[in-house]
């Protein structure tokens, strides 16, 4: 089974190699002097606490399964709490990443007003941006999948429920029912966690190099 750290690393490397350089090279990113809002560290600290809670509950689940017990015999209240905390943490990271796009992407350059656009709209406009040669720099389906727009939409609009197995469940646009177990939800968490980490590190290095070392020491969990 792929570890959480391995999942993080895979997504971080992809963002650093395939996404952020294109944003910078095409001058789609602007310097925001208030990149770290005063409440930001407190929110990240809360998410780290939630992740620690997730890890402790997953350890209990693994110990239960490794002892030869079935998932059906695992404590329903712990499994419910685990699914809920995972979901809340994923949503928290999505909110941070959405704020990054809103505050750091030049919305006028992708022909979008700053009238509170939605996450999905920003991703779509980024995919439609053409460089000086008239070429698209992103593939819409690839960007949409990597930024996990579907999950963001489900969480933001509260369109999910717990099925009979206490799994995170939602209905896609074509009415297909999708369910994620704990392991799959943790992969979803790693994906958006990685985007926040990678954007933070690369944005500060590119736009506030003078304070990079200070920020790295102050917020080490954001500069993995």
C-alpha angles and dihedrals in degrees: 000000000000112000123235091247091053091050090050093050094050093054094042092053092049092050093047094048104035110022117027098048090054091050091051098040091052092046093240092137122076130195113258112194090200096051090133105050114202092252095047099089090049091053092049091048089054091051090050089053090050090050090052089052090050092050093050092051092046088052089055090049093050092048089051093051094041089056089063097260124136125242089242089065095052118110106275093208092056092046091049092049090047093053092046095048091047090052094047091050093049089051091049092055091046089055090053094047092048090052089051091056092045095048102035107034117085096241093187090058092057088046096250129132118233091235095127098288119196124249093249091051093053091050091050093049091048089054090052095051114116125203127225090282091054094250127136112245096198135042108230099218092046094048092044091052095044092048088044095226092173093059092045090053093048093050097042092051095039093236099152139089141181115263126212090281091052090250125149104258136182141159121247122219091265088054093253110149113228124193128187122201121209094274093050092047089052088055088053089051092050091052097056093035087057093052091054093047094046095045092047095050097043095042094052092045091051101039108023106029091149091066097033097105092045092050091046090055093044096046105026093160089063095053104055 
